[in-house]
Amino acid sequence: NSVWVSTDHDEIENIAKQFGAQVHRRSSETSKDSSTSLDAIVEFLKFHNEVDIVGNIQATSPCLHPSDLQKVADMLREEGYDSVFSVVRRHQFRWSEIQKGVREVTEPLNLNPAKRPRRQDWSGELYENGSFYFAKRHLIEMGYLQGGKMAYYEMRAEHSVDIDVDIDWPIAEQRVLRYGYFGKEKLKEIKLLVCNIDGCLTNGHVYVSGDHKEIISYDVKDAIGINLLKKSGIEVRFISERTCSKQTLASLKLDCKMEISVADKLAVVDEWRKEMGLCWKQVAYLGNEVSDEECLNRAGLSGVPADACTSAQKAGGYICKCSGGRGAIREFAEHIFLLMEKVTNSCQK
């Protein structure tokens, strides 16, 4: 019935409240590096006598879907379980570890090498995936998150992502894009991409020749990304608050509509949207400056280059690994294609 974020950090508190969560300020005793989730939950319950069931959701498992949580809540309320935790099925053969300096041989732990099965013919084993732990109050007050009448909830493998070490980040990012939860409203197909010229199409540098002509550069990869978007039926347009040289922009030969000297980017993009008969969910926006914030917040899909300003990064839904003028548009295009594949798959289902 209520969603809380447990933290001792001011910025995390502010972000949690922005998204509608309530905040429990942890004490210094439960905010140490050695503190456990259970420590924080026990402390929370001391201030909330109204809570009978706690669902401890781990922030390091970003592919969790609400439907899983709803099913688990039903298991506790209707089937009488005291605790339910998430697992995933793995098909991995395990062997005993050999300690250094010890003369011994490894032994199989979960298979018979003489009758080695094909992994696809083997039912596998269940592993905790760390996504969530649900438990009733009396169990937690006894010092347990798992106990009493226990049950596991088997999550789909594609939703079972646990960020534990650095290498898990890129894997998690791709899983979220393909299998993540994007809200109750269904994703819509993107029909228009609007991109800031300075700092997105270009790296923001302007060179002036001896005869006072403006020179800018862009990445060929971005030009390819723009062409791929157009071939897939997505209109690409550019916008700038700066008074760019129209002759210079024409020399880019991108064959895209461009609007310069724009004081109100949101008004221009909104006019384009209405002109094409689109809703905001069908508009993607790539920006990098404070002046892009409103558009980033309104667009159905938004992104920023890696070197975008802090406020733009907070407003953008996707932060590219590439910087502006160095492949950010191509990367964002790939992001759009991946999500459009998700839209197509959901429609086919």
KAJOCOR-V655216 format. One record per residue. RES is the residue in one letter. PSI is psi in degrees with one decimal (NA if undefined). BURIAL is b if it has 24 or more other ideal C-beta (glycine too) atoms within 12 Angstrom, else e. D_CENTER is the distance of its C-alpha to the mean C-alpha in whole Angstrom. Layout:
RES PSI BURIAL D_CENTER
RES PSI BURIAL D_CENTER
//
This chain:
N -14.9 e 25
S 147.1 e 23
V 125.6 e 19
W 146.1 b 20
V 125.2 b 18
S 117.1 b 20
T 161.1 b 21
D 16.6 e 23
H 128.1 e 21
D -45.2 e 22
E -41.0 e 19
I -38.4 e 17
E -46.0 e 19
N -42.6 e 19
I -42.0 e 15
A -43.4 e 16
K -35.4 e 19
Q -33.9 e 17
F 11.6 e 15
G 6.6 e 18
A 157.2 e 18
Q 159.3 e 21
V 131.7 b 22
H 116.5 b 24
R 115.5 e 25
R 149.2 b 26
S 165.5 e 29
S -28.3 e 30
E -30.2 e 31
T 13.2 b 28
S 15.5 e 26
K 162.2 e 27
D -27.3 e 25
S -2.5 e 27
S 147.1 e 26
T 165.1 e 25
S -38.3 b 23
L -40.0 b 26
D -46.0 b 28
A -36.8 b 25
I -41.6 b 26
V -43.0 b 29
E -43.1 b 30
F -44.8 b 28
L -26.2 b 30
K -25.9 e 33
F -1.3 e 32
H 83.2 e 31
N -17.6 e 34
E -11.5 e 33
V 125.8 b 30
D -30.6 e 31
I 134.5 b 28
V 130.4 b 25
G 109.7 b 21
N 105.6 b 20
I 126.2 b 16
Q 127.3 b 14
A -16.1 e 11
T 5.8 e 11
S 82.6 b 10
P -2.8 b 7
C 17.0 b 8
L 136.5 b 11
H 146.3 b 13
P -33.1 e 15
S -34.4 e 18
D -44.0 b 18
L -38.4 b 19
Q -40.0 e 21
K -38.6 b 23
V -40.9 b 23
A -39.2 b 25
D -36.2 e 27
M -38.1 b 28
L -41.7 b 29
R -41.6 e 31
E -25.8 e 33
E -0.8 e 33
G 17.3 e 34
Y 147.5 b 32
D -29.1 b 32
S 143.2 b 28
V 134.6 b 26
F 159.9 b 23
S 141.3 b 20
V 165.9 b 21
V 149.0 b 21
R 126.7 e 23
R 146.5 e 24
H 74.2 e 27
Q 129.7 e 28
F 130.2 e 31
R 144.4 e 32
W 150.9 e 35
S 146.2 e 37
E 142.4 e 36
I 122.8 e 39
Q 145.7 e 40
K 136.6 e 41
G 0.0 e 45
V 128.6 e 45
R 98.4 e 47
E 168.7 e 45
V 153.8 e 44
T 152.2 e 40
E 143.8 e 40
P 140.3 e 38
L -26.3 e 36
N 27.0 e 35
L 162.1 e 37
N 107.0 e 41
P -27.5 e 41
A -23.5 e 44
K 52.5 e 42
R 119.5 e 39
P 159.7 e 37
R 139.1 e 34
R -31.9 e 31
Q -15.7 e 30
D -2.1 e 33
W 137.5 e 33
S -15.4 e 31
G -169.7 e 29
E 157.1 e 28
L 128.8 e 26
Y 142.1 e 24
E 134.9 b 22
N 0.5 b 18
G 11.3 b 18
S -46.1 b 15
F 158.4 b 18
Y 118.3 b 22
F 139.5 b 24
A 150.9 b 27
K 157.0 b 30
R -46.9 b 31
H -31.8 e 35
L -43.2 b 33
I -39.2 b 31
E -19.6 b 34
M -6.2 e 36
G 22.5 e 33
Y 142.7 e 31
L -19.1 b 27
Q 128.1 b 29
G -175.2 e 32
G -140.4 e 35
K 101.6 e 34
M 152.7 b 31
A 152.7 b 29
Y 158.3 b 26
Y 117.1 b 23
E 116.9 b 22
M 156.2 b 18
R 145.4 e 18
A -38.3 e 17
E -18.1 e 14
H -5.4 b 12
S 82.2 b 14
V 126.0 b 12
D 115.4 b 13
I 108.8 b 12
D -42.3 e 16
V 168.9 e 17
D -39.4 e 15
I -17.9 e 16
D -21.3 e 13
W -55.9 e 10
P -33.2 e 11
I -45.0 e 11
A -40.5 b 8
E -45.1 b 6
Q -37.4 e 8
R -42.2 b 9
V -43.2 b 5
L -38.7 b 7
R -38.0 b 10
Y 2.3 b 10
G 170.9 b 7
Y 126.4 b 9
F 24.7 b 9
G 170.9 e 12
K -37.8 e 16
E 133.0 e 17
K 144.9 e 16
L 142.9 b 15
K 154.7 b 18
E 130.8 b 19
I 131.0 b 18
K -17.6 b 22
L 128.6 b 22
L 123.3 b 20
V 132.7 b 21
C 134.4 b 21
N 137.3 b 23
I -56.0 b 26
D 118.6 b 26
G -7.3 b 23
C -63.0 b 21
L -40.0 b 24
T 172.3 b 26
N 6.5 b 25
G -7.0 b 27
H 137.4 e 30
V 125.4 e 34
Y 140.6 e 37
V 124.2 e 40
S 173.6 e 43
G -28.0 e 47
D 22.4 e 47
H 25.1 e 45
K 141.0 e 42
E 136.1 e 39
I 127.5 e 37
I 164.1 b 33
S 155.5 e 31
Y 165.5 b 28
D 133.7 b 26
V -32.8 e 28
K -38.2 e 24
D -38.5 b 23
A -40.2 b 26
I -42.7 e 25
G -40.9 b 22
I -44.0 b 24
N -37.9 e 26
L -40.6 b 24
L -45.3 b 22
K -38.6 e 26
K -28.6 e 27
S 4.3 e 24
G 12.4 e 26
I 121.9 b 23
E 135.2 b 25
V 126.1 b 24
R 154.1 b 26
F 151.3 b 26
I 148.5 b 27
S 139.8 b 28
E -11.6 b 30
R 152.0 b 32
T 84.3 e 35
C 160.2 b 35
S 119.7 b 37
K -32.3 e 37
Q -40.3 e 39
T -43.9 b 37
L -38.2 b 34
A -32.2 e 36
S -16.3 e 37
L -24.6 b 33
K 44.0 e 34
L -11.3 b 31
D 47.1 e 32
C 146.9 b 30
K 136.3 b 31
M 138.8 b 30
E 124.4 b 31
I 170.9 b 32
S 42.4 e 34
V 120.1 b 31
A -31.7 e 32
D 93.7 e 29
K -38.8 b 26
L -41.2 b 25
A -40.8 e 28
V -46.7 b 29
V -38.3 b 25
D -37.8 b 26
E -42.2 e 30
W -43.8 b 28
R -47.3 b 26
K -38.6 e 29
E -36.1 e 31
M -2.9 e 29
G 37.7 e 29
L 155.3 b 25
C 165.5 e 23
W -27.3 b 20
K -19.4 b 18
Q 5.6 b 19
V 132.1 b 19
A 147.6 b 16
Y 132.3 b 17
L 114.8 b 17
G 169.9 b 18
N 0.4 b 19
E 169.9 b 21
V -37.2 e 22
S -10.2 b 24
D -8.0 b 21
E -48.7 b 19
E -42.3 b 20
C -40.8 b 20
L -38.2 b 16
N -32.2 b 16
R -31.0 b 18
A 148.4 b 16
G -28.9 b 15
L 125.9 b 12
S 151.0 b 12
G 163.2 b 12
V 150.4 b 14
P 165.8 b 16
A -29.7 b 15
D 22.1 b 19
A 158.7 b 18
C 161.4 b 19
T -44.2 e 18
S -35.7 e 18
A -40.0 b 16
Q -37.9 b 13
K -32.8 e 13
A -28.5 b 14
G 143.8 b 11
G -23.2 b 8
Y 127.6 b 8
I 116.0 b 10
C 154.1 b 12
K -25.7 e 14
C 150.2 b 17
S 169.4 b 19
G 136.4 b 21
G 4.4 b 24
R 41.6 b 22
G 3.4 b 20
A -39.0 b 17
I -42.8 b 19
R -42.3 b 19
E -44.0 b 15
F -33.8 b 14
A -43.2 b 16
E -37.8 b 15
H -44.0 b 12
I -45.0 b 14
F -39.3 b 16
L -42.4 b 13
L -34.2 b 12
M -32.9 b 16
E -38.5 e 16
K -40.5 b 14
V -45.2 b 16
T -44.4 e 20
N -39.9 e 19
S -34.1 e 19
C -37.5 e 22
Q -32.3 e 24
K NA e 23
//
